Amino acid sequence: MVLVLVIGDLFVPIKKPGLPSPFKQLLVPGKISHVLCTGNLCGNETEDYFRELADQVHIVQGDMDEYLYPERQVISIESLKLGLCHGHQILPVGNRAALNALRRDMGVDVLLTGSAMKIGYVQDDLGGLIMYPGSRSRILAFC
């Protein structure tokens, strides 16, 4: 079994001092195969922590990240092709048609995107998925 942590919009340490303790207690090094981060880490301490959790860590650029990451990435895990993009490039934020077009352009089964600060998923008319991991630091949308 492959265990994947999908996370994003952390804002650590800009808006929060760290990940919530109850959440961190669930994360056991060596159990998670991949960490996929939709951006807005806002510091390298959280990236270092993710690299302790998993061998495979993929991060994309958020609109508030101080370090440079790729704008988007395609990751294959078993038979799935996953696309990773923060989502601040999509205006208005969370626009479903634009996200569907991005998913198709990236050629992925599932698009993982942040920025919208919501948790959930939608399925497009071609069977693809767009998934939103939400914000683990519980920051509310400020726009």
N, C-alpha and C positions, 0 to 999 in steps of 0.2 A: 504494500500500500504506500502511495506517495502522499505525504502530508504537505500542503502548501499554505503558507500564511500570506494573505493578501491584505495590505494595509496602506494607509496613506494619510495625508493632511495631518501630520503629527504636530507641527509647529513647536518642536522642542529645540532649544529652550526659549524661543521668542515669546510664546504665549502660555506655555506650560513648562514646569520644571522637568518633567519626565513622563514616562508612560504610567498609567494608574497601576498601583501595586497589585491589586487583585488580577489584573490582566497579565502582568509580568509573571505572576506565579503559575499561570497556565502554560507558559512557554518554557519548554525543557530542551536544552541544547542536545543536539544529536537526534531528536525525534522529528524535527521539521526538515524536509528535503529542500524546499525552496522558499525564499522570501521574495515576494513581488511587491514593490512599493511604488505607489502612484505619485510620489513626489511630496514636496513640502516637509522634508525632514527638518530642514533649517539648521542643521548642525551635524558634525561628523560623529558625535558620541553615539547617536542612535544608529547610524550606519555601522559603527564598530560593534555595537550590541547585536545587530542583526547578523553580522558575520560570525559572531560566536554561536549563534543559534543554528545556522545552516551553511552548507558548503556553497550553495547556489543562491546568490543575492543579486537581484535585478532591481535597479532604481531608475526612474525617469525624472526629468527636470520639472519641478513645480515652480510656480510664479514667485515664491518667496525663498527658494533655496539659495544658499550662499556659495555652494560648490556646483560645478557644472556636471550635469549628467546628460545622457542622450534625451532628445525630445520624445522619442518613442522607441519601443523595442518589441521584437517578436520572439517569443520563447515557446519551444516545443516541449511539452511534458507528456510522455507516453503518446497517445494518438491525438492529443489536442494541440492546436496552435492558439496561443494566447497573445493578445496584443496589449501592450502597456503604454498608457499615455495619461498625463496628469489631467488634461481637459480644459485648462485655462485658455487654450488656443481656440476653443469652440465658443462662439458667441451667437446668441446668448448661452450662458453656461448651462450645460445639460441638454442642449437642443438635440432632440432624438433623431431627427432626420440627418443632421450633420454627423452625429456619432455613428449612425448606421453607415453613412458614406465612408467615414474613417475606417470602420471595421472592414468593410468590403475592400477599400484601398489597401489596407495592410494585409489582406488575405488571411484573416484569422477567424477561428470559430467563435472565440470569446474576446471581447474588448473589455479590459479592466481600466476604469477611469475614475479619477478623483475630482476635486474642485467643487462638485455639486453639494458636498457635505451631507449626502444622504446614503442610506444603506438600502440595497435592493438590487433588482435586475429587471430587465425588459427583454423580450424576445422580438426580433424583427420578422417581417413577413417571409424572409428567406431561411429562417431557422437559426440564425445567429443570435448570440446573447451579448448584451451590454450589462456589465456588473459594476456596481458602485460599492466600494468597501466602507464608505463613511469615514469618520474621523475618530481615531482611537483616543485622542486627547479631549474629545467632547467640546471642540470649539464650534460655535454656531456660525452660520454664514454671516459675513459682515458686509456683503454687498447687496 
